[in-house]
Amino acid sequence: MTTRIDERFLKLKKEGRAALVTFVMAGDPDLSTSLEIVKALPEAGADVIEVGMPFTDPMADGPAIQAAGLRALKAGTTLKKTLALVKSFREGDQKTPIVLMGYYNPIYVFGPEAFLAAAKEAGVDGVIVVDLPPEEDEELCIPARKAGLNFIRLATPTTDDRRLPKVLENTSGFVYYVSLTGITGASLVDYSGVASAVTRIKRHTALPVAVGFGVKDRASAAAIAETADGVVVGTALVNALRASLEAGDRAGPGTVEAVTKLAAEIAIGVREGRRGKARDSAKPSILRSLLSVFR
């Protein structure tokens, strides 16, 4: 079964450019504002949207995304409400792929079978569950694929050639390469190392490889887009949102724009990467328009 994720990466491959994959936390700082942000991201240049499922103990996340999850939980966000957010988004957008990203505990409490059915009904296209290793594929990964959802697996710098085939065995949609060891929000330095890692992963799979952790601006996005099939940005957008909040972590008048303007700048960087340079140099107005909308 072909998903929106498969279709989007195939389309972008034909266009000769990488995808911009954006992450935002559902319910941060509240459900209505986060829905506005998700709705606005495609116009800002997002090709795939990851929606975080807030959880109290996010082991792989840095302080920024941990705080975003706590703000969302404080605002009353639940997994059921996260799925409702996706369903509301789908009322106006049937094309942009949506990936739910988070941890297994809330899914386990919800009920894996019930979760997959509800996610499919809401319009979710894929899931990333960072604390379920390949050895537990029967728990959620294989049922997800049977339900028509991509199960996206993470690979890291420590995933060597002996481990990689196991990691990729039931992965679908794309491979999310974590560009460094550590938590979300860390700084990326060695772009050449990323390029070699992407090349190594591609020796084991035909799936697109998207790179995240450390992407924070137009320049870092452009550097990664030279070799990767996708550029993932999360912490930078979460930080932009946080900086726009008013007292009590309330959304300010510029909260949505703070996120979408940065996303638009990073989208330009993605399009300036090697894969999109030839096409976009002939159409510079496309690049300018992405950012001008949010000035």
C-alpha positions, 0 to 999 in steps of 0.5 A, spaced: 500 500 500 502 506 498 502 512 503 502 519 502 509 519 505 511 514 499 508 519 494 511 525 497 518 523 497 517 520 490 514 527 487 520 530 490 525 525 488 522 527 481 523 534 482 530 533 484 530 536 491 530 534 499 524 534 503 523 539 509 520 535 515 518 539 520 516 537 528 511 540 532 508 538 539 501 537 539 497 541 544 503 546 545 502 551 548 495 549 547 491 545 542 487 551 538 494 554 537 498 548 535 492 546 530 493 553 527 501 552 526 500 545 523 495 548 518 500 553 516 506 549 515 505 546 508 504 553 506 511 555 509 514 549 505 513 543 510 513 537 505 512 532 511 509 534 518 511 530 524 506 531 530 509 530 537 505 525 542 506 529 549 509 524 554 511 525 561 518 522 560 521 523 553 528 519 554 531 521 547 528 529 547 532 535 550 530 540 554 526 544 549 522 538 547 521 536 554 518 543 556 514 543 550 511 536 552 510 539 559 506 545 556 502 540 552 500 536 558 499 542 562 494 544 557 490 538 557 493 534 551 492 527 550 493 522 545 486 522 543 486 529 543 492 529 538 488 524 534 483 529 533 488 535 532 490 531 526 483 529 524 481 537 524 487 538 519 485 533 514 479 537 513 482 542 509 489 538 507 488 531 504 495 531 501 501 533 506 503 527 510 502 526 517 507 522 522 506 521 529 512 521 533 513 519 541 513 514 546 510 507 546 507 508 553 501 512 551 500 508 545 500 502 550 495 505 555 490 507 549 491 500 546 495 498 540 490 496 536 485 501 538 490 506 537 492 504 529 485 504 528 484 511 530 490 513 527 488 511 520 481 514 521 484 520 523 488 521 517 495 519 520 500 516 515 506 514 519 508 513 526 515 514 529 516 510 536 523 511 539 523 506 544 520 500 541 527 496 538 526 492 532 526 486 536 519 488 538 516 489 531 510 484 533 508 489 538 506 495 533 511 495 527 508 490 523 501 491 525 502 498 523 504 496 516 498 491 516 493 497 517 496 501 512 501 506 516 508 507 515 513 505 521 519 509 521 525 507 524 531 511 527 538 510 525 544 513 529 551 514 528 552 507 532 548 503 528 553 499 524 553 495 518 551 489 522 545 492 526 543 496 520 539 490 516 535 489 523 533 496 524 531 497 516 528 490 516 520 492 517 522 500 516 517 503 511 516 511 509 523 513 510 529 512 515 530 517 520 538 518 521 539 521 527 546 525 525 549 525 532 549 521 539 545 525 544 538 528 545 534 533 541 537 540 540 544 538 540 549 542 535 551 539 528 558 540 526 560 534 521 556 535 515 561 531 511 560 525 516 552 526 515 554 525 507 558 519 508 552 516 513 547 517 508 551 513 503 552 508 508 545 507 509 543 507 502 547 501 501 542 497 505 535 500 503 532 504 497 528 508 502 529 515 503 533 518 508 531 524 512 537 527 517 535 530 523 538 533 530 542 539 529 538 543 524 537 550 526 537 555 520 537 556 513 545 554 512 544 547 516 538 545 512 542 547 505 548 543 507 544 537 509 540 537 503 546 536 499 546 529 500 540 527 504 533 526 501 530 529 507 531 535 512 528 534 519 527 540 524 524 540 530 528 543 536 529 550 532 521 551 531 519 549 538 524 554 541 521 559 536 514 558 539 517 558 546 520 565 545 513 568 542 509 566 549 507 570 554 506 570 561 504 563 563 506 560 557 500 563 553 500 563 546 502 570 543 499 574 537 506 572 534 506 565 536 504 562 529 508 566 525 514 565 529 514 558 527 512 559 520 517 564 519 523 560 521 520 554 517 519 558 511 527 560 512 529 553 513 525 551 507 529 556 502 535 552 505 532 545 503 531 548 496 538 551 496 541 544 497 544 540 491 538 537 489 534 543 488 539 548 486 538 547 478 531 547 478 530 553 483 536 557 480 531 558 474 525 560 479 528 564 484 521 567 485 519 561 489 524 561 494 523 568 495 515 567 496 516 562 501 519 567 506 515 573 504 509 571 506 511 571 513 515 577 513 
